[in-house]
Amino acid sequence: MTREELLAYPERKWDEVLRNVTGVWVIPAQKQHESGWGCMSFLATFLNKEKEPVRFGGGCDDVMFEGDKFRMDCDYPSGIIHIWSNKPFAITLDVSSISFIDEEIYRRSTGDIEAVSWLW
């Protein structure tokens, strides 16, 4: 995957929580956050393979992980980082910091009773 290919996907609404995500490509946004760190853009892929990947972020300089099943690898030759999990996860709103949260933890913390796909 090239940077241009990843950035060509549609962007989510800033206030949309993404659910049932299985992977995220981390794309350097090539701009500096006011904190001094570099900003990141992201592309999420979903458990439902028919759902089109969606881009988010761009102004984020920090990612927090809640859960213990996250893994990371690096695309060659682009050097773009890919974060993934065998268990679906949720991604919070686009602000300075974004959280990647295990779907079970997210459901419990929000009181969401909707069953997630991997439990069916």
C-alpha positions in Angstrom: 0.0 0.0 0.0 1.3 3.5 -0.8 0.5 6.6 1.1 -1.5 8.0 -1.8 -3.6 4.8 -2.0 -4.4 4.9 1.7 -5.2 8.6 1.6 -7.6 8.2 -1.3 -10.3 6.5 0.8 -13.2 8.5 2.1 -12.9 10.2 5.5 -15.2 9.6 8.5 -17.2 12.3 10.2 -15.1 13.7 13.1 -17.8 12.7 15.7 -18.3 9.1 14.4 -17.1 6.2 16.6 -15.8 3.4 14.5 -16.9 -0.1 15.5 -15.8 -3.7 14.7 -12.4 -2.5 13.4 -9.8 -5.2 12.8 -6.9 -3.1 11.5 -5.5 0.4 11.2 -2.9 1.8 8.9 -0.9 4.7 10.5 0.0 7.3 7.9 2.3 10.2 8.9 0.3 13.4 8.2 3.5 15.4 7.5 2.6 18.2 9.8 3.5 19.1 13.4 1.0 19.1 16.2 1.1 22.1 18.7 2.6 19.6 21.2 5.7 19.3 19.0 4.9 15.7 18.0 4.0 14.7 14.4 0.4 14.3 13.5 -1.0 11.0 12.1 -3.7 10.0 9.7 -5.3 6.6 9.8 -7.2 4.1 7.7 -9.4 1.6 9.4 -10.4 -1.8 8.0 -13.4 -3.7 9.3 -14.5 -7.2 10.4 -17.1 -7.0 7.7 -14.9 -7.2 4.6 -17.7 -5.7 2.5 -17.5 -2.4 4.4 -15.2 0.1 2.7 -12.1 1.2 4.7 -12.4 4.7 6.1 -9.8 7.4 6.8 -9.7 9.4 10.0 -7.4 11.5 12.2 -5.0 13.9 10.6 -4.6 16.2 13.6 -3.9 13.4 16.2 -0.5 13.1 17.8 -1.3 10.4 20.4 -3.0 6.9 20.4 -4.1 5.1 23.5 -4.7 1.3 23.5 -7.2 -0.3 25.8 -7.1 -4.1 25.6 -4.3 -6.7 25.4 -4.7 -8.1 21.9 -3.2 -5.4 19.7 -0.3 -6.2 17.3 1.8 -4.2 14.9 3.7 -4.8 11.7 5.3 -2.6 9.1 4.5 -2.6 5.4 7.5 -3.1 3.1 8.7 -1.1 1.2 6.4 1.9 2.2 7.3 1.7 5.9 3.7 2.4 6.9 2.8 0.9 10.3 -0.2 -1.5 10.5 -1.9 -2.0 13.9 -4.3 -5.0 14.0 -6.1 -7.4 16.3 -7.7 -10.8 16.1 -10.5 -9.3 18.1 -12.6 -6.3 16.9 -12.0 -2.9 18.4 -13.6 0.5 18.5 -12.0 3.9 17.7 -13.0 7.0 19.5 -13.6 10.5 18.1 -11.0 12.6 16.1 -9.4 14.8 18.7 -5.7 15.3 19.7 -5.7 11.9 21.2 -7.5 8.9 19.8 -8.3 5.6 21.7 -8.3 2.1 20.1 -10.5 0.1 22.6 -11.2 -3.6 22.6 -14.9 -3.9 21.5 -15.8 -5.8 24.7 -14.3 -3.0 26.9 -16.0 -0.3 24.8 -19.4 -2.0 25.1 -19.1 -2.3 28.9 -17.8 1.3 29.3 -20.7 2.8 27.3 -23.5 0.5 28.4 -24.0 -0.5 24.8 -26.0 -3.7 24.7 -25.5 -4.2 20.9 -23.9 -7.6 20.3 -20.7 -7.4 18.3 -20.2 -9.5 15.2 -17.4 -11.8 16.6 -19.8 -13.0 19.3 -22.4 -14.3 16.9 
